[in-house]
């Protein structure tokens, strides 16, 4: 049976793990923002905090997006904050001349390369789960 001190220590560790995972959420989602750039790298100059945009636009942004449209002169890439479900219907895609040209994600700066997820938040979550699991296994 676990002592009160052990249970208190485990509870404190679990709370710290939860705080570590949720700290990026409390700080607000950050996304790369650009308009009609020719490359992903050109979009890395501006990082926006979506919660600040929410105050201006009166929208509850919860997603980063990256949209690529093929033009006669090459790709036109636009990135920024968006609302879920963050999808385009087939008529919109056809009008823009693309197929699956909009990608969305929900982690800080995950729209760097067209919506590929950033692994930092996933790593913190996995580390927290493994650490808490290892501590609990030790006491049982």
N, C-alpha and C positions, 0 to 999 in steps of 0.2 A: 504494500500500500504506500502511496506517495504521501510525503509529509506536506504540511501547509507551506513550508518554506519552498519546497520543490515546485509545488503547484503555482505559487506566487511568481517564482522565477520563470517558469514556463509561460505563464500569462504575460509577463513583461516582454519576453522574447517574441511572442506571437504579436503583441501590440506593436513592437518595433518593426517587425517584418511587414505588417499591414501598412504602417506609416511610410516605410521605404517604398512600397509598391504604389501607394496612392499619392505620393508627394508630387509626381509629375502631373497628375490629374488636377490637383488643387492649384498648381501654378498656372494652369491653362494650357491648352493645346497650342503648339507652335508648328507652323507650316512654312515652306518656301513659297514665295509669291512672285509671279512674273506674268507678263502679258505678251503673247505672240513672239517669243524668243525662238531662235533657230537651234538651240542645243540645251540639254539639261544643265550643263555647266553655267550657262548664261543666267540661269534661274537661281543660282546659289548666292546671289548678291544680297537678296532681301529676305529676311526672316520676319514673319509677323506672328504676334500673339493673338490667337483667334478670340480670346476673351475681350481684348481691347477693341477688336473689330465689332464684336457683339454689341458693345455699348454705342458705337456709332451707327451701325446698320440695323440695330434692334432685331438681330437674328441669333439663335442659339447654335452657333457653329460647333459641330462635334466631329468633323472629318476633314482630312486634308485631301485635295484632289490634284490630279495631273491630267491634262487633256492635250492630246496631240492631234493636229489636223494636218493632213498633207495638202499643200498648196502647189501651185505651178512653180514657185521658187524654192520649194522645200518644206520641211516641217514647220509648223507654227505651234509652239508649246506654251500653254497657260497653266499656272499653278496657283493654289491658294487655299483658303478655308471654304468649307461647304457644309451643307446639311445632309444627313442621311435621309433617304437611302442612296443618294448620290449616283443615280443611274440616268442614262439617256435611253429613250425608246428608239426603236428601229427607224422611225421617221426622222428623228433628230440626227441619228448617226448617218443616215443616208444623205440628209441635207448638208452635213459637214464633210461628206466624202470619206468616211472612215468606218471601220468595223471594230468595235470594242476600243474606241480611242480614249475613253475616260476611265481612269483608275482611281480608287479611293482607299484610304487607310485611316487608322485612328490613333497612331502613335506620333510623338513629337518628331518632326522633320522626316516623316516617312515618305513624303512625296519627292524626295531627292531625285530618284531615278524612275519616274513614272509610276510611283505607288509601291515600290518594293519596300516591305516592312523594315523598320529599324529594329535591330535586335536588342538594344539597351534595356528597354522596359521588360521585354520577354526574359532577358537574362536575370534581372533583379527579381522578377516573380518566381522563376524556377529556382534561383538560389535560396530565396526565402522558404519555399516549400520544402526543398531538400534539407535545409538546415533545421527547420522545425521538425521535420520527420525524423532526422537523425537524433535530435535531442530527445524526442518522445520515445524512440526505439531504445535509447540508452537506459531509460528509466523503467522500461517494461520487461 
